[in-house]
Amino acid sequence: MEHIFLLCAPQSHSHTVNRLVTRIRIAAAQTGAVCLIRECRNSENLTSVIRRDMARGGVMRFYVYGSDAELCAAARAALGVPNVEIGIIPDARGCDFTHNYPDADFSNPFAQLSATPQTVDMIDCNRQHFLNAVRICASDTSSRTKALVPPVSLAAACDDGSLLTGAFVFAGVGNGMYSGGNRFFHDADPSDGWLNLTLRRSPPLHGPSASVHKRFRRLTWIPHQPLYVCGDGQSFRAQRLSFAVIPGCVRILIPAARAHRFPFSSHE
């Protein structure tokens, strides 16, 4: 089995990257694993590297040093490929997907080398694929999750026959629990074959009626005007959005819990 670490980080993170490379080499020496290290310029380059390497065949593990955007790019490349497994080592920007596994030691290369693969679902949104969450953004440059001002008017048609309409200050679809560092999708499970919808109505509504939480496999959003959408750090413009779950389509590596004692800590 090949273990390939993909470093996709801004130049300003060079000192942190150098320390990570040292820790990867120590973990490889202690485990006897064959570890390759590749630098990637951006998400597109990362995808190309994965596709080029996995064309050689055999079981391969790719560990991405990056954020949700880079993890999503890697998952897209590995979608439906059973011999490829994807891991994530979060960089300073953080990774919302890892919050689904709060005890896992994602920052430790030694733990990554012995991580357990888990089949995970993905979100199909207008035939684009996302791993963690898709939400309406305030603008095409907005990466922060905040209340939509003004509220967005839309209708949401669910596969159970329900139709939800109104003006919403938040509208999102989650395969994981978190988006933008906030837990919006309380019952989300990346491996259960369902997606979660959260809508928050515009004030003056308060209490339970102000928020809508539903599980679904198919969903359509019909907004009253074109809007900006953010999926795993990628923003795009859309008039209508169709969502569907793609069950068990990618293998994600989940490291052991931090409580386990490894030869070095994640802070070294």
C-alpha positions in Angstrom: 0.0 0.0 0.0 1.3 3.5 -0.9 0.8 6.4 1.5 0.9 9.7 -0.3 0.8 13.0 1.6 -0.4 16.0 -0.5 0.6 19.4 0.9 -1.7 22.1 -0.4 -1.1 25.2 1.8 -0.3 28.9 1.2 3.4 30.0 1.2 2.8 31.7 4.5 2.4 28.3 6.1 5.9 27.1 5.0 7.2 26.8 8.6 4.3 24.6 9.6 4.6 22.5 6.5 8.2 21.9 7.1 7.4 20.7 10.7 4.7 18.4 9.3 7.1 16.9 6.7 9.5 16.1 9.6 6.7 14.4 11.5 5.6 12.4 8.4 9.2 11.1 8.0 9.4 10.1 11.6 6.1 8.3 11.4 7.2 6.5 8.2 10.5 5.4 9.8 8.7 4.1 12.9 6.0 2.1 11.0 8.0 1.0 8.0 5.3 2.5 5.7 6.2 3.7 2.2 5.4 7.4 2.3 5.6 9.9 -0.6 5.2 13.6 -0.1 3.9 15.8 -2.9 3.4 19.6 -3.0 0.2 20.8 -4.7 -0.4 24.4 -5.9 -4.2 24.4 -5.5 -7.2 22.2 -5.5 -7.1 21.6 -9.3 -3.5 20.5 -9.1 -4.3 18.3 -6.1 -7.0 16.5 -8.1 -4.6 16.0 -11.1 -2.0 14.5 -8.8 -4.4 12.0 -7.3 -5.8 10.9 -10.7 -2.3 10.5 -12.1 -1.1 8.4 -9.1 -4.2 6.2 -8.8 -3.9 5.3 -12.5 -1.0 3.0 -11.5 -3.5 0.8 -9.7 -3.3 -0.9 -6.3 -4.5 0.3 -2.9 -3.5 3.9 -2.3 -4.0 6.3 0.6 -3.9 10.0 0.0 -3.6 12.3 3.0 -4.4 16.0 2.2 -3.0 18.8 4.3 -5.6 21.5 3.8 -9.1 22.6 4.5 -12.6 21.5 3.5 -12.0 22.7 -0.1 -9.0 20.5 -0.6 -10.7 17.5 1.1 -13.7 17.9 -1.2 -11.4 18.1 -4.3 -9.7 14.9 -3.2 -13.0 13.1 -2.5 -14.3 14.1 -6.0 -11.2 12.5 -7.5 -11.7 9.3 -5.5 -15.5 9.1 -5.9 -16.5 5.6 -6.8 -12.9 4.3 -6.8 -12.8 1.4 -4.2 -9.0 1.1 -4.0 -8.4 4.8 -3.1 -8.8 6.1 0.5 -8.6 9.8 1.4 -7.4 11.3 4.7 -7.3 14.9 5.9 -4.8 16.7 8.1 -6.4 20.1 8.8 -4.3 23.2 8.2 -4.7 26.5 10.1 -7.9 27.3 8.3 -9.6 24.2 9.9 -11.8 21.6 8.4 -15.5 21.4 9.3 -15.8 17.7 8.2 -13.4 16.6 10.9 -15.8 17.9 13.6 -18.0 14.9 12.9 -15.4 12.7 14.6 -14.4 14.9 17.6 -12.1 12.2 19.2 -10.1 11.3 16.1 -6.5 12.5 16.0 -6.5 14.0 12.5 -3.4 16.2 13.1 -1.1 13.2 13.9 0.6 11.5 10.9 1.3 8.4 12.9 -2.4 8.0 13.7 -3.2 8.7 10.0 -1.1 5.8 8.8 -3.1 3.3 10.8 -6.5 5.1 10.3 -9.6 3.1 9.5 -11.4 3.7 6.2 -15.1 4.5 6.4 -17.5 4.8 3.4 -19.0 8.2 3.3 -21.8 9.9 1.3 -21.5 12.9 -0.9 -23.9 15.7 -1.9 -24.9 16.1 -5.5 -25.8 19.7 -6.1 -26.6 20.6 -9.7 -24.3 17.8 -10.7 -21.4 19.1 -8.7 -20.2 17.0 -5.8 -19.5 18.2 -2.2 -18.5 16.3 0.9 -19.6 18.3 3.9 -22.1 21.2 3.3 -23.7 23.5 0.8 -25.3 26.8 1.9 -26.6 30.1 0.5 -23.9 32.8 0.8 -24.2 36.6 1.2 -21.9 37.1 -1.9 -19.5 35.3 -4.2 -16.6 36.2 -1.9 -18.2 35.3 1.4 -16.6 32.3 3.2 -18.1 33.1 6.6 -21.4 31.7 7.8 -23.6 34.6 8.8 -27.2 35.8 8.7 -28.3 36.6 5.2 -29.2 40.3 4.8 -31.6 40.8 3.3 -33.2 37.4 3.9 -33.5 35.0 0.9 -37.0 34.1 -0.3 -37.3 30.6 -1.6 -39.4 27.4 -1.8 -37.9 24.1 -0.8 -39.5 21.0 -2.2 -38.6 17.8 -0.3 -38.9 14.2 -1.4 -41.5 13.5 1.3 -43.9 15.8 -0.6 -43.6 18.8 1.8 -43.1 22.3 0.4 -41.4 24.9 2.7 -41.6 28.6 1.7 -40.6 31.8 3.3 -37.8 34.3 3.8 -34.8 32.7 5.4 -31.6 34.1 7.1 -29.9 30.8 6.7 -30.4 27.9 4.2 -28.1 25.0 4.1 -27.8 21.3 3.3 -25.4 19.2 5.4 -23.8 15.8 5.0 -21.8 16.7 8.1 -22.9 18.5 11.3 -20.8 21.7 10.9 -20.5 24.6 8.4 -18.4 27.7 8.9 -17.4 26.4 12.4 -21.0 26.3 13.5 -23.2 23.3 14.2 -26.2 23.8 11.9 -27.1 20.1 11.1 -27.5 18.5 14.5 -28.5 15.0 13.3 -26.2 14.8 10.3 -24.1 11.6 9.8 -21.8 11.4 6.8 -22.4 7.7 6.4 -26.2 7.2 6.9 -27.4 7.7 3.3 -29.3 10.9 4.2 -28.7 14.6 3.9 -29.9 17.2 6.4 -31.8 20.5 5.6 -31.7 23.5 7.9 -33.7 26.7 7.3 -33.9 29.6 9.7 -36.7 32.0 9.1 -36.4 35.7 9.1 -37.4 37.5 12.4 -39.8 38.3 14.0 -40.4 34.6 14.3 -38.7 33.0 17.4 -38.7 29.7 19.1 -39.1 26.2 17.5 -41.1 27.6 14.6 -38.2 29.9 13.5 -36.1 26.9 12.3 -36.8 23.9 10.1 -34.7 20.7 10.3 -35.4 17.8 7.9 -33.7 14.7 6.6 -34.0 13.9 2.9 -32.5 12.1 0.0 -33.7 14.5 -2.7 -34.5 18.2 -2.5 -35.1 21.2 -4.8 -34.6 24.8 -3.9 -36.4 27.4 -6.0 -35.4 30.9 -5.0 -37.1 34.1 -6.1 -33.9 35.4 -7.5 -30.5 34.1 -8.5 -28.2 33.6 -5.5 -24.7 32.8 -4.4 -24.0 29.3 -3.1 -21.0 28.0 -1.1 -20.1 24.3 -1.1 -17.1 23.2 0.9 -15.4 26.6 0.3 -16.3 26.9 -3.4 -18.7 29.7 -4.4 -20.9 29.7 -7.5 -24.1 31.4 -8.8 -27.3 29.5 -9.3 -31.0 30.1 -10.1 -32.3 26.7 -9.0 -30.7 24.0 -7.0 -31.3 20.3 -7.0 -29.8 18.1 -4.3 -29.4 14.4 -4.0 -27.4 12.1 -1.7 -24.7 9.8 -3.3 -24.5 7.1 -0.6 -21.2 5.4 0.3 -19.3 6.7 -2.7 -15.9 7.6 -1.2 -13.6 6.0 1.4 -12.5 8.5 4.1 -9.8 7.7 6.7 -10.7 8.2 10.3 -7.7 8.0 12.7 -7.8 6.6 16.2 -8.8 8.7 19.2 -6.4 11.2 20.7 -6.6 9.2 24.0 -4.4 6.5 22.4 -0.7 7.0 23.1 1.5 7.3 20.0 5.3 7.7 19.8 4.9 11.5 19.6 2.0 13.9 20.3 0.1 15.9 17.7 1.7 19.1 19.2 5.3 18.1 18.6 
